Amino acid sequence: MPNLKRRWTVDDLDDLRDDGSRYEVIDGDLFVTPSPSWRHQEAIAELHGMLRAYLRRERVGHAFFAPADVIFSPNRGVQPDIFVVPLVGGHRPGAFADVGRLLLAVEVLSPTTARADRVAKRTLFREEGVTEYWVVDLESRTIERSTPSESRVEVLVDEMTWAPDGVADPLVINVAEYFARVLGDEHTF
């Protein structure tokens, strides 16, 4: 019996219409995500701002946000909400192909992406050797951290520390304060 399931490639994405959705391919499967909510975008903006300020002090990488392609192979192309790539000769790279690896990938959960973010992407980023992968859960006000060397997911509710190789000082995020700013209840701090 023939296999009727289509195997998608990154090149196939060029044939899809630009409708505001995010299209990604992981191991031949197509993932389609609708436009994010304002709350989702606020979570990305707040975290990207912290990462960008930190990386201006600790010059080991550069932070980007979606939509921007991260293509590991013809069958693996994604657009993480936020990602950090290493610098090339002290400068930000012009494309993912210039570095071929991520120091950090971050996804902010939404109802339509939770399974893909927690399963398919977590597996992908582990297999691709991404140093850290964070899943930001706005509903539970937690950040889940995964690394390739640890099969367990660490769930953080109080404080999160990120110290990529080559930094003098780590980035320390007060998780409760982060969510308060994102969700609009910062008056509690």
Secondary structure, DSSP 8 states (H G I E B T S, - for coil): ----S----GGGGGGS--SS-EEEEETTEEEEE----HHHHHHHHHHHHHHHHHHHHSTTEEEEESS--EEEETTEEE--SEEEEE-BTTB--SSGGGT---SEEEEE--TTTHHIIIIIHHHHHHHTT-SEEEEEETTTTEEEEEETTEEEEEEESSEEEE--TT-SS-EEEEHHHHHHHHHT-GGG-
